[in-house]
Amino acid sequence: MSKSIFVTTIEPNSGKSLISLGILRMMLNQSSKVGYFRPIINKGENNQFDNHTNTAINFFNLDIKYEDCYAFEQHDVVELLSQGKTDDVIHAIIKKYKNLESYYDYVLIEGTDFSGEGGFTELDVNLMIAKNLGVPVLIVGAGNDKKKKDFINVMQLTYKSFVQKEVDVIGVIANKTEVDEMEFITKELRKVIPKEVHIDVVPKVNFLAYPTVKEVVEELNGKILFGEQFLDNAIGSYSTGAMQLRNYLTYIKENALVITPGDRADIILGALQANESSNYPKISGIILTGNLIPEESILKLIEGVQSTVPIITVDGGTFGVSNKIGAVKPKIYASNTKKIVLALDTFDKYVNATALTAILSSFNSEKLTPSMFQYNLLQKAKLSRKHIVLPEGNDERILEAAARLQLLDIVDLTILGDKKEIQSKCNQLGLQIDLEKINVLNPEDSVYNNDFGKTLFEARKHKGMTETTALDLTRDVSYYGTLMILNGLADGMVSGAIHTTMHTIKPALQIIKTKPGVSVVSSVFFMCLSDRVSVMGDCAVNPNPNAEQLAEIAISSAASAEAFGIKAKVAMLSYSSGSSGIGEEVEKVRKATEIAKSINPDLLIEGPIQYDAAVDMSVAKTKMPNSKVAGQASVLIFPDLNTGNNTYKAIQRETGALAIGPMLQGLNKPVNDLSRGCTVDDIFNTVLLTAIQANQD
């Protein structure tokens, strides 16, 4: 796992680049394998590359391709979000980031910088990205042009907005502050930001706050007449040369940018001469407006003068050009070594890199968002290719899911049914699926029926099953699919789109049987809520489990959670919390909790506990303040099927949450049951679960 950090800001022109450059060098001091990722870039109209990304790669000579460093351009994100395709944006960003994470020891992630026409709330987008990537955040804010109290309040509110969305903030940096206010800002931030959060205060550095002539050229799409090698000159101020030369000279300040019409030879030559004079300040450049170029004789005169002043011609009147120049914001780019060196030196002086490195290196988050969970499902399923059988080949949803699985090339598939009928249905649906690359078997007329019949007879003859009955049962799709698993022809089965739960799992209970030490087969759903993934059990199999069975369901569900990357904190749900309630149902839950603790003393489990106390920290602090589970439960165990089934469906329907499952637990081989109201997404995700389970056996 690489050590990553997400550097984000709350406003434009915050000086975030200074912090990002410093952290990149901090990471390179720890390892040569450092990556850079900017999920959303904004190149600007006249640029081939995003400046932030290009600077990071080229100045530090990072071993990374430019196109691997970003997921979207800003205008693409605006369009996708306007179409309601937020999940598509997040999934693409996660995939791109995970590719980097798998290769590099450290990855710096840089958020958007609030430049250009966003068309969306950038703070919310940065927040959403940081949360779904599961990486710690460093917030950068700028104190210039703000009252001290206002700045402190903004930083506090920004910190709270991230924390309330369950994003891990490891540090806050107050940038561009006045030197004489640094001590006050540090003291006040310490009062409102938790002590475990890293805080640094960085003063405003005037030279870094100046734009360069190069940035003006890019903004105005100017044409360089002279001094291309001096485009890195910093602009300390600008003034318009519209008056007579003798008057204008009195207005020239240090590092001034001279703006004048291209036909004002007197101002041009006078400014160049003032730059050479020890009696006048140096100027940074000359902008010629109106797309007017001086006469040939004047150009010849300028060409013969040795000067460090770049001269640029641009379209537009002097007034309009001046306004555009005034709006240019400073940047740090790869060729401006002087700015980068000064930025790194400033970082070294005012940011405690040692402390920040220690925090980053020790950071570990247990949080898992639905988008990251779904990404992990896909990656886990790909680890070791498995063969899954789908018995209900005449169902449209099954075929659509099979087409998607084939497209992504995740698993090998067997579909049960008549091949001609299946092909006809695929053609009617317009599905892009190649049945020649999928194993299609018809249980009504299969070469395996006789062998399967013998296997089934041997497994069930002690229960009075005859050979004839066994042979007949092999024509049943659920028995046939289960016998494929038993005979090593498949690794798992997914069914239930048109069959009952009992029809799906009965063959598995009879011939695959339960794992050693397991007496009850149960189920869990992975409930993908807006901000977390909860494991809920048992919502599909056991109508009214006793205390012993409930304890076993809790232990199995906790193991399932851990197997899928979710830290198990188990809540045994009831209508009362702690010792407050009495009654048969509460006592059953209390006893089940005690049994589970005795079987697995290390299990984090609480019960009985009410749902609100289990998932809401504010309620938990009131009802069970000393609990290690209350308010943060990730595994929710319902006392009976009536409660569990209705609760998961209510949550799913009322919140729009994605419910992945049910996943059966306790069998020797994975057989999973679908709801008859399942969607194509449900089938797709359940196949992934089944493949992952098969990898764990």
JOUR-V860945 format. One record per helix or strand of 3 or more residues. SS is the DSSP state (hx for helix, st for strand). FROM is the first residue (numbers start at 1). TO is the last residue. If there is no record, write none. Layout:
ss=<SS SS>
from=<FROM FROM>
to=<TO TO>
//
This chain:
ss=<st hx st hx hx st hx hx st hx st hx st hx st hx hx st hx st hx st hx st hx st hx hx hx hx st hx st hx hx st hx hx hx st hx st st hx st hx st hx hx st hx st st hx>
from=<3 16 34 51 66 70 74 86 106 122 136 148 169 179 198 206 213 223 228 237 245 256 265 283 296 310 318 337 353 370 387 396 412 419 435 439 449 467 477 492 501 522 533 547 570 584 605 611 617 635 641 658 670 680>
to=<9 28 41 59 68 73 82 101 110 133 142 164 177 192 203 209 220 226 230 240 251 261 276 289 303 313 326 350 362 383 390 408 416 429 437 441 463 473 486 495 512 528 537 563 573 599 609 615 623 637 655 665 673 696>
//
